[in-house]
Amino acid sequence: MELGTTLTRFIIAQQRKYPGASGDFSGLLAEIATAGKVISHEVNKAGLIDILGYKGKKNIHGEEVQKLDDFTNKVFMKTLSHTGHLAGIASEEMDDIYQIPEEFPRGKYVFLMDPLDGSSNIDVNISVGSIFSIYRRKSSGPLATMADFLQPGRNQVCAGYLIYGSSTMLVYTTGHGVHGFTLDPGIGEFLLSHEAIQIPSQATIYSINESYASEWSDGVQQYIEYAKKGDKTARYVGSLVADFHRNLLKGGIYIYPGDKKNPKGKLRLLYEAAPLAFIAEQAKGRASDGLSSMMDIVPESLHQRVPLVIGSPEDVIQAEKYMSKIDNPS
C-alpha cells in the first residue's frame, strides 16, 4: 500500500481481505492507536508538568511505580474498557486480571500490556514505549479467566508496540507481516511509514547489559566474546522497546539472559517477551529463551519472567548454539 496511508485506511483494507471478519478486531486496534496518541502527547511534555517522579507505591514486582507508568496504564484501561471488544485486561502494573465492568459489553478478546516500558529513562529523554498483545479468549462465561491469559505466544492474534521518541511510531502484526506507522502530530494521524518490515538475517549489532557479565552463564559469556572478536559492535539503550526497534529495522541481536542472581531472567513473558517474539518471527527474525522458541512457552503465571534472545535469525541461532552446548551439554 502507498506510504502515507492512514492507519484507519490500512486497517480497513486489511479487513476487506477477510470477508468473514466482523470488524471487532479492527476497532480494537484503532482504539489502541487512540490511547497511543494520548500517551505520546503526555510523554512529549513530561518535562514541563508534574507527571514525572515516583508515585509512592510499588507494583507487583516490587518496583517503584512512577507517575507516568500509572498514567499510561489508566489511559489504556479507560480507552479500551468501553469498546465492547474485550473480556479482560492484564498489565505489568497490576497484580491480577482486570474484568471489564458489567456496564460495558464484553467481547471475545483479552488484552495484555506493558503500559510504559523503559520509564526509568524518561527523565533523560530516552525513547520509551508501550508493548501490547491480544489473544482470543478461551472461556465462554461472563468473566475472563486465567486460562484466557495464560496462553503460549503462538496463540496471539496481534502484538505490537508504540515507541515514543523523536517521533511516535506504532508497529504491529496480526500474523500477516509487520507494519509500522508514524504519528503526524500536525494532523493527529498514524501514517504508514514502514510496510512489511523484515529484519536482516544477520547484522553487526549486539545489545546486552555488560555490567552483569560476571553473573552470566558460561555460554552467554563465550557468545559475547565471540561477538566481540567478530565484526559486531555493542549498542545498548536500556529501554527494551528502543533496543528492539533499532534491531528490527537495522538488524542485530538483543539478549537479556538469566544469571546467577536471576536464573529465570528479568523480562516478563506475557507483557514483553512473547509480544516482541511474535513481531520478530513475522519480520523473519527469531526469538527464544536460549533453548526453546519463545512463542511455544506455556505461561504458568501472569507475571512469569524469562530470559530473552531475539533479533536477526542467524545471530540468534549462533547465540543459542553457545547457550545450549555449553550451558546444557546434555
C-alpha positions as CSV (number, residue, x, y, z in Angstrom):
1,M,0.0,0.0,0.0
2,E,1.2,3.6,-0.6
3,L,3.4,5.1,2.1
4,G,1.5,7.8,3.9
5,T,-1.7,5.8,4.0
6,T,-3.5,6.4,7.3
7,L,-3.7,3.6,9.8
8,T,-7.5,3.6,9.6
9,R,-7.5,3.2,5.8
10,F,-4.8,0.4,6.1
11,I,-6.9,-1.5,8.7
12,I,-10.0,-1.3,6.5
13,A,-8.1,-2.5,3.5
14,Q,-6.7,-5.4,5.5
15,Q,-10.1,-6.3,6.9
16,R,-11.5,-6.5,3.3
17,K,-9.1,-9.3,2.6
18,Y,-11.1,-11.5,5.0
19,P,-14.8,-11.4,4.1
20,G,-15.9,-13.1,7.3
21,A,-14.2,-10.5,9.5
22,S,-16.6,-8.9,12.0
23,G,-14.6,-5.7,12.3
24,D,-14.3,-6.1,16.1
25,F,-10.5,-6.5,15.9
26,S,-10.1,-3.6,13.6
27,G,-12.0,-1.4,16.0
28,L,-9.8,-2.5,18.9
29,L,-6.6,-1.7,17.0
30,A,-8.0,1.8,16.3
31,E,-8.6,2.3,20.0
32,I,-5.1,1.2,20.8
33,A,-3.8,3.9,18.4
34,T,-6.0,6.5,20.1
35,A,-4.5,5.6,23.5
36,G,-1.1,5.9,21.9
37,K,-1.8,9.4,20.8
38,V,-2.9,10.5,24.3
39,I,0.2,8.9,25.8
40,S,2.5,10.4,23.2
41,H,1.2,13.9,24.0
42,E,1.9,13.5,27.7
43,V,5.3,11.9,27.2
44,N,6.4,14.7,25.0
45,K,5.6,17.3,27.6
46,A,6.6,15.2,30.6
47,G,9.5,17.6,31.4
48,L,7.1,20.5,31.6
49,I,4.4,19.2,34.0
50,D,4.3,17.4,37.3
51,I,4.0,13.9,35.8
52,L,7.5,12.6,36.5
53,G,8.8,11.1,39.7
54,Y,7.6,8.2,41.9
55,K,4.0,7.7,42.8
56,G,5.0,6.4,46.2
57,K,4.0,2.8,45.8
58,K,5.3,-0.4,44.4
59,N,3.9,-2.7,41.7
60,I,3.6,-6.5,41.8
61,H,7.3,-6.8,41.0
62,G,8.4,-4.7,43.9
63,E,9.4,-1.8,41.6
64,E,8.6,1.8,42.3
65,V,5.6,2.9,40.2
66,Q,6.3,6.2,38.5
67,K,3.6,8.7,37.8
68,L,3.8,8.2,34.1
69,D,3.6,4.4,34.4
70,D,0.4,4.9,36.4
71,F,-0.9,7.4,33.9
72,T,-0.3,5.2,30.8
73,N,-1.9,2.2,32.5
74,K,-5.0,4.2,33.2
75,V,-5.2,5.6,29.7
76,F,-5.2,2.1,28.2
77,M,-7.7,0.9,30.7
78,K,-10.1,3.8,30.2
79,T,-9.7,3.8,26.4
80,L,-10.2,0.1,25.9
81,S,-12.7,-0.9,28.6
82,H,-15.8,0.5,27.0
83,T,-15.2,-0.7,23.4
84,G,-17.1,-4.0,23.7
85,H,-14.1,-5.9,22.2
86,L,-12.5,-7.1,25.4
87,A,-13.4,-9.5,28.2
88,G,-10.5,-8.6,30.4
89,I,-7.1,-6.8,30.7
90,A,-3.8,-7.8,32.3
91,S,-1.0,-5.3,32.9
92,E,2.5,-5.4,34.2
93,E,1.4,-2.7,36.6
94,M,-1.5,-4.7,38.1
95,D,-1.5,-7.7,40.4
96,D,-4.4,-9.6,38.9
97,I,-6.8,-9.7,35.9
98,Y,-9.0,-6.6,35.4
99,Q,-12.5,-7.7,34.5
100,I,-14.4,-5.4,32.1
101,P,-17.2,-3.7,34.2
102,E,-20.7,-5.0,33.8
103,E,-22.0,-1.7,32.4
104,F,-19.9,-2.2,29.3
105,P,-20.4,-5.0,26.7
106,R,-17.8,-7.7,26.9
107,G,-16.0,-9.1,23.8
108,K,-14.1,-12.1,22.6
109,Y,-10.5,-10.9,23.2
110,V,-8.2,-10.2,26.1
111,F,-5.5,-7.5,26.2
112,L,-2.1,-7.7,27.9
113,M,0.3,-4.8,28.2
114,D,3.5,-3.3,29.5
115,P,2.0,0.3,29.5
116,L,5.3,2.1,29.7
117,D,8.4,0.1,29.0
118,G,11.7,1.9,29.9
119,S,10.0,4.6,32.0
120,S,13.1,5.0,34.2
121,N,14.8,6.5,31.2
122,I,12.3,9.3,30.5
123,D,13.9,11.8,32.8
124,V,16.9,11.8,30.5
125,N,14.8,11.9,27.3
126,I,15.5,8.4,26.1
127,S,12.8,6.7,24.0
128,V,10.2,4.7,25.9
129,G,7.3,2.7,24.7
130,S,4.1,0.6,25.2
131,I,4.1,-3.1,24.4
132,F,0.8,-4.9,23.9
133,S,-0.6,-8.3,23.0
134,I,-4.1,-9.6,22.1
135,Y,-5.5,-13.1,22.5
136,R,-8.8,-14.6,21.6
137,R,-10.4,-15.7,24.9
138,K,-10.8,-19.4,25.5
139,S,-13.5,-19.3,28.2
140,S,-17.2,-18.7,27.4
141,G,-18.6,-17.4,30.7
142,P,-19.4,-13.7,31.6
143,L,-16.0,-13.2,33.1
144,A,-12.5,-13.6,31.7
145,T,-10.5,-16.5,33.3
146,M,-6.8,-17.0,34.0
147,A,-6.8,-19.6,31.1
148,D,-7.7,-16.7,28.7
149,F,-4.4,-15.0,29.5
150,L,-2.1,-18.0,30.2
151,Q,-1.7,-18.9,26.5
152,P,1.5,-19.5,24.5
153,G,2.7,-16.7,22.3
154,R,1.8,-18.8,19.3
155,N,-1.9,-18.1,20.1
156,Q,-1.6,-14.4,19.8
157,V,-3.9,-12.7,17.2
158,C,-2.0,-9.4,17.4
159,A,1.1,-8.0,19.1
160,G,2.7,-4.6,18.8
161,Y,4.3,-1.6,20.4
162,L,4.3,2.1,20.4
163,I,7.6,3.9,20.7
164,Y,7.7,7.5,21.9
165,G,10.9,9.0,20.7
166,S,11.9,11.7,18.2
167,S,8.7,10.6,16.5
168,T,6.0,8.3,17.8
169,M,5.5,5.0,15.9
170,L,3.1,2.2,16.1
171,V,4.4,-1.2,15.0
172,Y,2.2,-4.2,14.9
173,T,1.5,-7.6,13.4
174,T,-1.6,-9.8,13.1
175,G,0.3,-12.7,11.6
176,H,0.5,-11.2,8.1
177,G,3.8,-9.3,8.3
178,V,4.9,-6.4,10.4
179,H,3.9,-2.8,9.6
180,G,5.0,0.5,11.1
181,F,3.1,3.8,11.3
182,T,4.5,7.1,12.3
183,L,2.3,9.7,14.0
184,D,2.0,13.0,12.2
185,P,1.3,15.4,15.0
186,G,0.1,18.1,12.6
187,I,-3.0,16.0,11.6
188,G,-3.1,13.6,14.5
189,E,-2.9,10.5,12.3
190,F,-0.7,7.5,12.2
191,L,0.7,7.2,8.6
192,L,2.2,4.1,7.0
193,S,5.9,4.6,7.0
194,H,7.3,1.0,7.1
195,E,5.4,-1.7,5.3
196,A,6.2,-5.4,5.5
197,I,9.3,-4.9,7.7
198,Q,11.9,-7.7,7.5
199,I,14.8,-7.8,9.9
200,P,18.2,-8.5,8.2
201,S,19.2,-12.2,8.6
202,Q,22.5,-11.2,10.2
203,A,23.9,-7.9,11.5
204,T,26.8,-6.3,13.4
205,I,24.9,-5.1,16.5
206,Y,24.6,-6.9,19.8
207,S,22.6,-5.5,22.7
208,I,23.2,-6.7,26.2
209,N,23.9,-5.1,29.6
210,E,27.5,-6.0,30.1
211,S,27.6,-4.7,33.7
212,Y,26.2,-8.1,34.6
213,A,28.8,-10.1,32.8
214,S,30.3,-11.7,35.9
215,E,26.8,-13.1,36.7
216,W,26.2,-14.7,33.2
217,S,26.4,-18.3,32.4
218,D,29.5,-19.6,30.6
219,G,27.5,-19.9,27.4
220,V,26.4,-16.3,27.4
221,Q,29.9,-15.1,28.3
222,Q,31.5,-17.1,25.5
223,Y,29.0,-15.9,22.9
224,I,29.7,-12.3,23.8
225,E,33.4,-12.9,23.5
226,Y,32.7,-14.5,20.1
227,A,30.7,-11.4,19.1
228,K,33.4,-9.0,20.1
229,K,36.1,-10.9,18.2
230,G,34.0,-10.7,15.1
231,D,32.7,-7.5,13.5
232,K,29.9,-6.8,16.0
233,T,29.6,-3.6,18.0
234,A,27.7,-3.0,21.2
235,R,24.6,-0.9,21.2
236,Y,22.5,-0.9,24.4
237,V,20.0,1.8,25.3
238,G,18.5,0.0,28.3
239,S,14.9,0.6,27.1
240,L,13.7,-2.7,25.6
241,V,11.4,-1.1,23.1
242,A,14.2,1.2,21.8
243,D,16.7,-1.6,21.6
244,F,14.3,-3.9,19.8
245,H,13.0,-1.3,17.4
246,R,16.6,-0.4,16.3
247,N,17.5,-4.0,15.7
248,L,14.2,-4.7,14.0
249,L,15.0,-2.1,11.4
250,K,18.8,-2.4,11.2
251,G,19.4,-6.0,12.3
252,G,21.1,-7.3,15.4
253,I,20.6,-9.4,18.5
254,Y,19.2,-8.4,21.9
255,I,20.0,-10.6,24.9
256,Y,18.6,-10.3,28.4
257,P,19.8,-13.7,29.9
258,G,19.1,-15.3,33.2
259,D,22.1,-15.0,35.5
260,K,23.3,-16.3,38.9
261,K,21.0,-13.9,40.8
262,N,18.0,-14.2,38.5
263,P,18.2,-17.5,36.7
264,K,14.8,-17.0,35.2
265,G,15.7,-13.7,33.7
266,K,14.0,-10.3,34.3
267,L,11.7,-9.7,31.4
268,R,8.0,-10.7,31.6
269,L,6.9,-13.4,29.2
270,L,3.4,-12.2,28.7
271,Y,4.0,-8.4,28.6
272,E,7.3,-8.1,26.9
273,A,8.9,-11.3,25.5
274,A,6.0,-13.1,23.8
275,P,4.7,-9.9,22.0
276,L,8.1,-9.0,20.7
277,A,8.7,-12.6,19.7
278,F,5.6,-12.6,17.6
279,I,6.7,-9.4,15.9
280,A,10.3,-10.8,15.4
281,E,9.0,-14.0,13.8
282,Q,6.7,-12.1,11.5
283,A,9.6,-10.0,10.4
284,K,11.6,-13.1,9.6
285,G,13.5,-12.9,12.8
286,R,13.8,-15.4,15.7
287,A,13.2,-15.3,19.5
288,S,13.9,-17.8,22.2
289,D,14.9,-18.2,25.9
290,G,18.2,-19.5,24.6
291,L,16.9,-23.1,24.4
292,S,13.2,-23.0,23.3
293,S,11.2,-20.9,21.0
294,M,9.7,-18.0,22.9
295,M,6.4,-18.5,21.1
296,D,5.9,-22.0,22.4
297,I,6.5,-21.4,26.1
298,V,3.2,-22.0,28.0
299,P,2.9,-19.4,30.8
300,E,2.4,-20.6,34.3
301,S,1.6,-17.2,35.9
302,L,0.7,-13.7,34.8
303,H,4.0,-12.2,35.8
304,Q,6.3,-15.0,34.8
305,R,9.9,-14.0,33.9
306,V,12.0,-15.5,31.1
307,P,15.4,-15.0,29.5
308,L,15.2,-13.4,26.1
309,V,17.3,-13.8,23.0
310,I,15.8,-12.0,20.0
311,G,16.7,-10.5,16.7
312,S,18.3,-11.4,13.4
313,P,17.8,-15.2,12.9
314,E,21.4,-16.2,12.1
315,D,22.7,-14.3,15.1
316,V,20.1,-15.8,17.5
317,I,20.9,-19.3,16.2
318,Q,24.6,-18.7,16.9
319,A,23.9,-17.5,20.4
320,E,21.6,-20.5,21.0
321,K,24.4,-22.9,20.0
322,Y,26.7,-21.4,22.7
323,M,24.0,-21.4,25.3
324,S,22.8,-25.0,24.5
325,K,26.1,-26.7,24.1
326,I,27.9,-25.0,27.0
327,D,25.2,-24.4,29.5
328,N,23.1,-27.5,28.7
329,P,25.6,-30.0,27.2
330,S,23.2,-33.0,27.6
